[in-house]
Amino acid sequence: MKGLTTEMKEQVRSALIAYRSNYPTLNRAAESLQGVSSATVSQLCNGKYELISDEMFIRIASQIGFAFDSWTLHEGKTFKEITYALTDAQAYKNVTWVVGDAGCGKTTAAIEYRRTHRNVFYILCSEDMRRSDFVREIAKQVGAPTDTTNLRDMLENAISMISFLGNPLLIFDEGDKLTDSVFNYFISIYNRLEGHSGIVFLSTDYIKRRMEAGLRYNKKGYKEINSRIGRRFFDVSPTDQNDIYAICQANNLTDRADIEEVIKDAKRSDNDLRRVKRCIHRQKRMIEARMKKGGGNE
């Protein structure tokens, strides 16, 4: 990416101001960001860009869900179903496990929901997360202190802060990657937050096979987790050709032949929206090349 323009920096500033409003103080907002000081957040929010590098703008943008590309989000049926699950969990303090195909837009919907709603916190899970990493990430996202090595104190502070908020929501993306030990630890976290916060897990349907195996072999914690999600997963609709057509239209790809190329390519990759985005980008670049070759006329 070339150097950021003033307009781009203003867009990041607006997004950061909206993100900062999700926290009670500016310091808490800064604590939720990796490698970003409260002074930097303050300067950027106040429009003082002179000492802030482009690299810092990009780092902040990536963490608050702001994208520099011109991609237009299409709110298809999958997006709306995930948004419904998040809204319901936040409003009624439910625990829900949303299941959808890889590339169906789960993460996009979750980050957009966080961007447009207060007291929503997004945690990306990973296979190498230990209990301490899990608690630290929760604390960091809600703006609780993480400068202590005492795991219990860190968790207490985070839970106290979450419970104090109005209708908070915790979103755990790729929750099926958590190890059994972290799964078991989550139960105690849930018990403390029950009735105080909504919780949503997002993952592929791998979690169904894992849950079935855990229940069949009576593995520790699986009955409790299954009970807490209501003994049922929230399955979202798969992406279909109508969704891809609408996404193309929303992103200014309107020629039927070009759209058919995207749909054909997407079919070979199970309609993965990450692949769809690349295909649309490719088709638009091809159109630009044709226009240049034809002197601006197709």
N, C-alpha and C positions, 0 to 999 in steps of 0.2 A: 504493500500500500504506500502511495506517495504521502508527502506531508499532509497533515490534517488542516483543512481550511477552518476559518473562523466559524463558518456555519456548522461544520461538523462538531466543533468544540462546544458550540451553543446547544446542539442537540444532546450531547453527552451531559452537559450541565443541567438541562431540563430533566433528563432521565434520572440524574443523580438526586436532584431536588425531590422528585417524586419518590425515589427509593428511600431517601433520608426521612421522609414523612412517615415511613413505616415504623420508625423507632422513636422512643421518648426523647432522646437527646442525640445531638450530632456525634458525640463520642461513641455512643452505642452503635450507631450506623457504621462508623469507621471501624469498630472492632469486628464487625461482621465481614469486612473485606480483607482479603489476604494481601499483605505487603502495601497497605495504604494507610497513611497516618491521618489522624483527626485534623491536623493542620492543613494537609492537602485537600481533604474533603471540604473544609471551611473555605479555603482559598478558591477552589473550583466553584463551589456554590455561590460565592460572592463575585464571580466573574474575573478573578485575578489570575490570569493564565500565564503571566510572564515567566514564572519559574517552574511551570509544570510541563514536563516533556510529553511528546506525542505518545511515547511508550506508556507513560502513566495513564494518559487518557484511554488508550486501548485496553490497558489492564483493568481499569475501572469499568469500562463499557462491557467487557466480556463477563464481568462478575455480576453486573446488575441487569443483564439480559438485553442490552442495547446492541443492535447490529448496524454496522456502517453501510451494508449493502442496501439496495433499493427493493429488496424482496417484500412483497405484499402478502400478509397473512390472510389465508382464506379460512373462514370458520365453517368447515364442513361438518357432517354429522358426527364424525369421531371427535372432533374438537368440542362440539357442543355436548356430547355425552360425558366427556372427561370434565368439562366445566361444570356440568350438572352435579357430578359426583363430588367435586371439590366444594361447590357451593353448599350442597346438602351437608357435607361433613363439617364445614365451618359453622353453618347456621345452627345445627343440632348437635354438635360435638360428637359426631359419629366416628367410628373407625371403619375405613373402607379400603379394600385392596382392588385396585383397577388393573385389569389385564388386557393387553393389546399386542398385536404383532410388532416386531422390531420395525422402526421407521414409520409407524402409523401416526406419529405426532404427539406422543404422550408428553415428552419433555417440553416441546414447544407450547403446548396448552398449559402445562404447569407453570412455566416461566412467565407466560403472558398473564395468567391468573395472579401470580405473585405481583406482577408489575401494576395491575389494575385494582388490587384489593389490599386493604390494610391488615396488619398483624398476620401476614402469611410468610412462612419461612420454608425455604427449599433446601433440602439436604441431599446431595448426590452420594449414594452408597457405593462401596467397592468391595471386592473380594478380600483385600488385605486389611480391611478395617478391624481394629481390635476394639474392645470395649472402651478403652480410653480415647481412641480416635473418634468413636461414635459419639460419646458424650461431649468431647471437645468441639466437634463440628456442630452439634446442636447448640452448645453454649455460644459459639462464635456467631452463628446465624441469628440468634435472638439478641445478640449484643451483650451477653453476660460475660463476666471476667473469665479469662482463660489462663491467667498468669499464676495459677496454683497447680501444684503437682498432686493435690488431694482430690481424687476423682469424686468422692462423695460431696465435698464442698462445692465443686464445680457444678455437679448435677443439681444440688440443692438451690444454688443461685439461679441456674437456668430455669428450673421448674417454678421457682417463686416468681420469676419475671414473666414466664408464660402464663401462669395462673392469674396474674394481676391484669392481663390484657383483656379487652373485650372481644370475645369470639376469635381466639387465635386458631391458626391452622398450621400443622406441621406436615410437609410433603416430603416423603422419602422416595426419591427416584431410584430405579434399579434395585428395589428392595430385595429381590430374589438373590442378589449377590452377597448378602450378609451371611456370615458364618453362624452356625448353631449357637455358639457362645454369645454372640451379640444378640441373636434372636431371643435367647433366654433372658438377657439383660433388659431387652425392650419391654418384657412383661412387667418388670418392676417399675419401669418408667411409665408405662401405660396406667398401671394401678394408681400412680400418683397424679396422673393427669386426667383420669376418667371424670367426666362431668365438667372439666375445665377447658379442654381443647379438642378440636377435631384433628384426626390423624388420617392421612391417606398414603398408601403405598402404591407405587407404580412399577409394573414389571411386565415381562413377557409371560407366556403361559407355562414356562418352565416351573414356575412356582407351584402350579397345580400338581405336577408329577412329584415334586419335592414334598409337598404337603401330604399327598396320598401315601408316599413311602414313610414319612414321619409318623403318620397316624397308624399305618399298618404295623410298624415295628415298635409302636409305643415309645417313640423317641421323646426325650425330655423337652417340654415346652410346646410341642406341636398342638396338643389338645387345647392348651390355653390360648395360643395364637389363633387357632381355628375358631374358637368360641368368640374371641374378641372382634374378629372381622365378620361375625354373624354367620359363620359356617358357610359362607358363600362368597365367590369372587364376583366383581363387577366387570363383566365382559363388554368391551366396546366393539362397535361394528368395524369390520375391515375396510380399508380404503378401496374404492372401486373406480371404474373408468369415469363415472360422472364427477367424482371428486377431482380427479386429475384434470378433466376438461375445465372445471371451474377454476382450479388453481392456475392453469395456463391463461385463461381469460383475465383473471385478476392481476396477472403479471405481464399483461400486454402482449401475449402471444395469441393472436387471434385467427391466423390463417389455418384453415381446416387441415391442410396437408402437414403443416408443422406440428399441429396438436396431435395428429395421428402418429407422427414419428415418436413423440414423447410417450403417448399411450402404449405404443408397441414396445418401446424400450422398457417402460415401467412394468409391463406384464412379465417380462423376463426376470425381473428382480422382485417379484411378489408385491408390486406397487409400493415399494419403499419410498417414502417421501424425500429422503435424503438424495436418492437417485433421481427422483423427479426434478428436484431443484437443479441438479447438475445438467439434466437433459434440457430443461428450459433455458438455462444459461447457454448451453451449446447451440441450441437452435437460434437463439437471439444473436449470437456471435456470427453464425452462418448467414443470417439475414443481413447483418451489417456488412459482411464481406461481399455479399451479392450486390448490395446497394452501392458500395464503393466501386466495384468492378463495372457496374452499369452506369456510373456517373451520377448516382443519387436516385436513379429511378429503377424500380423493379419491373 
